[in-house]
Amino acid sequence: MADTAADLGELSAFLAVARAGGFREASRQLGQSASGLSEAVRRLEARLGVRLLNRSTRSVAPTEAGMRLMDRLGPALGEVQAALDVVNGFRDRPVGTLRLNVPASAARLVLPAIIPPFLEAYPDIRVEVTVDESFVDMLAAGCDAGIRYEERLEQDMIAIPIGPRRQRIATAASPSYLAKHGMPAHPRDLLSHRCIRGRFPSGAMPAFQFERDGEVISLEPEAPLTVGIGGGVDLAIDAAVAGCGLIQIFEEWMRPHLASGALVPLFEDWWLSFNGPFLYYPGRRYLPAPLRAFVEFVKAAQP
């Protein structure tokens, strides 16, 4: 039994390091020493007789053998954790860590109203939130659940509503920009205006989109400023307030600036409306106790 426990520890250490891309980041995430993780991976490689990680002074990446092991190991260790988590059902309160993978819009606009009361209700649960715009495989990334919109939901997952059920993409500009460049009369006028745009990690740049009475307009305006979607959004909004150009983003993200008059709404009857986000997670029989508690909490919060 002791040998089996040691094997599981080494396998868990390898998986954490491979996913984190380094011993230091994995040690930070796990709360363990980097040297201890390094020794565990070394023992595992010695036992298997094959190198699992390519190490350099700057990075750590799995070898082909390591990648094959990761593909099978992630789901397997997840099932082991789920089996052990059955014991949680005999506790007065669930214990453990909930790992969420979410886009920046959810981290900014959805979770602030949910996480604090959830932690208050379940003080023995820890929540780790990874903000990611890459639409990664949530399970492969080591997360229990994710938040995405309908068009980005992974197959074979259970999805439940979380946060606002209808959202809009707003278009706005600062009074100083409009005073200098004039007020556009129609969405197509944006082609002759300066706009602030975003780019996904994949390199894709979403077009400016508008919809009214069944008519859909998609534009690729000039962009003197392009920011990474997610981490660069606050910069984009600040630049719009400063008069750098027109911006199109979630209405809720801009609402304080719209309310204060720092940004002026444009073409409001053309704003694109869509369904709000969903919490999605694997449809396995036994959910980890922290995830089960979070699912029940989210369901109860919906009107």
N, C-alpha and C positions, 0 to 999 in steps of 0.2 A: 504493500500500500504506500509506503514512503517513497519508493521509486516512481510509482505512478504519479504521485503529487509533484515530485521534482520534474518529471517529464512535462506535466501540464504547465508548470511554472516557466520552464524553458520555452515551450511552444508559445505561451502567452507573451513572453518577453520578445521573442522573434517577431511575432505578428505586430506588436506595438511599435517596435523599432522600424520595421518595414513600412508600416502605414505612416509613421511620423516623418520618415526620411532622415532619421538620425537618432543617435543615442541620447543627446541632450534634450531634444524636444520630447522624446518618449519618456525620459525620466521626469520631465516637468509634468507631463500629463498623468503619469502613474504615481508620482510622489515617491519614486524610488531613485537610487543613485545610478548615474550613468555607468559607473564601473561595474556595478552589480548586474545591470542589464547586459553589458558587454561580455561578462564572464558567463552568463546564462546562455547567450547565443553561441559563444565559443564552445561550451560543453555540448550544446545541441549539434553543432556542426561536427564535432569530434565523434559523437555517438553515431551520427548518420553517415559520416565519411564523405561529406560533400560540402562545398562552400555554398552558403545560402545568401550571403550579403557581400557585395563589393564595397569596400571601404576606401575612402580617400580622405584627405584633410578637410575637404569642404562638404562632402555628401556621403550618404549611405544609400545604396539602391540594391534591390533584390536581384540575384542572378536568375537565369532561366529556371533553375531548380527551385530557387526561392519563390519565384512567381507562381510556379505550379503548386508549391506547398501552401502559399497564401490563398489560392483559389479554393482549395479544399479545406483548409484549416479554419478560415473565418466562419463559415456556416457550422462546422463541427464544434468549435469552441462556443459558438452561440447556443447550440443545443445543450451543451454541458452546463452552461450558465443557466439556461431555462430550466433544466432538470433540478439544479441546486436551488433555483429560485422558488420551486414549489414549497420549500420549507417556509418561505416568507408568509405563506397563507396562514401559518400557525402563530404568527406574531400579532401583537396588538396593533402595531403600526408598521407599514411597509418600510423597508430599509434598502438602500442601494443607490446607484447612480443612473440617472436618465441622461442619455446623450442624444441631442437633437441636431440635425443638419438643416439649416434654414437659409433663405436668401436675405439680403440686407433689408428688404422691404418688410419682411416678417419680423426681423429683429427690432426694427425701428417702430413699426406700426401695429403689430399684433401682440408680441410677447410681453411688452411692458405692462399690459393690463391683465396678464394671465400668470406670469411667473411669480411675482411677489405674493399674491394670495395663495398660490399653489404651495410655495415654500412655507408659508405660514400654516397651512393646513397639514402639511407633511414635513415636519422639521427633521426627520431622519433621512430624507431623500436629498441627494445632491444633484444638481442639474448642470450639465456641460453643454454649451451651445457653440456649434461651429457655424460661422457665417460663410456661405459658399455660393457663388453664382454659377458654378461649373456644371450643375445638374449631375453630380456624381452618383454612382451606385451607392445608395445610402448604407446598405449592409456591408459592402466592401470597405466603406470608409469607417466602419466600426461604430456606427450610430444605431440607436434603437428605433428612431422615427425621424421623419422629415416633414417640412412644410413646403408645399409647392402649389402651383395653380393647375387647373385641369389639363391644359395642354402639355404640362411637364410631369404629370404623375407617372410613376413607374407601373408596369403591368404586374398583375398578380399581387396587388397590395390592397389592403383595406384603407378607405379614405373617409374621413369625417370632417364636417365643416369646422373651421376655427377662425375666430375673428369676424370682421364685418362681412356680410354676405353679398353686398354689392359695393364695388369700388369704381372710381373713374380716373382716367388719365387727364390731367389738367394741362392747359397751355397758358403761359403768362409771360409778362415782361415788366420791367421796372418803369416807373413814370419817366425817369431820366432817359431811358432808351427810346421810349415812344416819343418824347419831346424832340429828340434828335433825329430819329429815323422815320417818324410818322406812324399812324395807327393802321395796321393791315385791315382791309375790309373783308377779306375772304381767306380761308386756309391756304389756298394756292398762292396767295401773296407772300407766303413765307419763303418761297423760292428766291425772292429778291431781298430777303432779310438775313441778318446774322443770327445763327441759332447755336445753342449749346447742346451737344449730343453725348450719348453714352455708348460704351463698347463693352460687350461681354468678354470674359476670358477667352472664349473661342475665336474672338476677332470679329464676330458679327456685330453690326451696328443697327439697332432697331430704327425703322423709319418713323417719322412723325405721322401719326395716324389720326384720322377724323371720321366720324360717322353721323349721318343725320337722314332720317326718313329713308333708310335703306341704301343711301349713297355712301360709299366708302372711298376715302381719299388717302393715299399713301405717298409721302413726300420724302425726298432726300435733300434737305436744304444745306446751304453752306454752313460749315462749322468751324469758326475760329478757335473753339475750345472743345475738346473731346475728353471725357473722363471715364475711368473704369466704373462700370455699373456696380454698385455696392459701396465700396470704400470712397469713391469719388463723388458721391451724390451731394454731400454737404458743400463741397467746393463748388459744384455746378450751381447750386441754389445761391450761394454767396455771390458767385460771379454774375448770376442773373440779377440779383438785387443791386449789384454795383453797376449794372447797365451794359454788361458785355454782350447780351443777346437774349433771344427768346428761349424759353425752356419748356419742356413737356415731361411731366413726371406724375407720380401718384398725387391725387388731390390732397390726401391727408398729410403728405410730406410737406406740401407748400402752404397748408391751411394757416399757420401762424402769420406768414408773410402776406397772404391774401387778406387776412383779417386786419392787419396793421396798415395795409395800403402800400407796403414796400414792393409788392408785386400786384400787377393789374391783370385780372382774368381776361383771356381772349377767346372768342368763339365758344362760349360756354355751351351753346346749344349743339355744338359739334363734338363735345367731349365723349370719348369712347367709354362705355360702361360695360362691366364684365363681372362674372362671379368672383367672389372672394376666395381666399386660399383654403387649402385642406391639409389636415394632419394625416399623414399616411404611414403605415407600418405593416410588417409582415402578417399574413393571415394564419399564423401558426396557432396550435391549440392552446399552448401555455405561454402567455405573455409574461415577461419579467414584471415583478411587482411594481417597480417605479413607473414603468410604461403603462401598466394596467390602471394604476391610480391616476396618472395624467390623462389617459383617455376618458376615464369616468368623470374627471374634473372638467375637462373640455366639453363633454356632452352636457353636463349639468349647467354649464355657463351659457349654452346656446338658448336663445329665446324660444 
